[in-house]
Amino acid sequence: MICLRLIFLFVPFVAFSQHSDIATLTAQKLELKAGEIKKAKIVIRIKEGFHIQANKLKDESLIPATLMVDTAEGLLPGKSIYPSAKKYKLEGTDSFLDVYDGYIKIVVPVKATEEIMPGVHHLHAVLRYQACDAKRCFFPRSLEFTIFIEVTR
C-alpha cells in the first residue's frame, strides 16, 4: 500500500518534468510514382501556453527547430521547408524571439528514383526542438518518427 502511494506521488513529477506532450506531430503518408517528386507534410501541434524556437534564430544560445530526414534506398529527401516564425516577447524583457506556436507545418520534398521497387517504404526522421513557456525554456527534445511512402509504377 505504501509503495502504491509512493508511485502515485512520483508519477505526476515524472510526467511534468518530461514535457513529452508539448509538441506532437503527424506525418502524412506520401504516395509517389518512380521518378516523381512530391512534398511530405509534417504537422506539429504545440500545446497552448508553449512555443518552440523557430528554425532560423538570431540568438545562438537557443536551440532551433530542425527536421532531419534520412535517405533510404530509392528515396531522396530534399531540404526541409519551415514556416515563417512569429515574434514573441519574453516577460520582463524588451527582447523578441522567433518562435512557432499552435499548429505548424514543415514540408520535405521527397524524390523516388526510377529504380525504386513498388511497395511501402519509409524514411526515418527526427524533429529536434526546444520548448518554452512565458517564463522558462526546457531542455531540448527529439521526436523520432517515420514517414511512410507508397511507391507505384
C-alpha positions, 0 to 999 in steps of 0.5 A: 500500500505504501509503495502504491502511494509512493508511485502515485506521488512520483508519477505526476513529477515524472510526467511534468518534468518530461514535457513529452506532450508539448509538441506532437506531430503527424506525418502524412503518408506520401504516395509517389510514382518512380521518378516523381517528386512530391512534398511530405507534410509534417504537422506539429501541434504545440500545446497552448501556453508553449512555443518552440524556437523557430528554425532560423534564430538570431540568438545562438544560445537557443536551440532551433527547430530542425527536421532531419530526414534520412535517405533510404534506398530509392528515396531522396529527401530534399531540404526541409521547408519551415514556416515563417516564425512569429515574434514573441516577447519574453516577460520582463524583457524588451527582447523578441524571439522567433518562435512557432506556436499552435499548429505548424507545418514543415514540408520535405520534398521527397524524390523516388528514383526510377529504380525504386521497387513498388511497395511501402517504404519509409524514411526515418526522421527526427524533429529536434526542438526546444520548448518554452513557456512565458517564463522558462525554456526546457531542455531540448527534445527529439521526436523520432518518427517515420514517414511512410511512402507508397511507391507505384509504377 
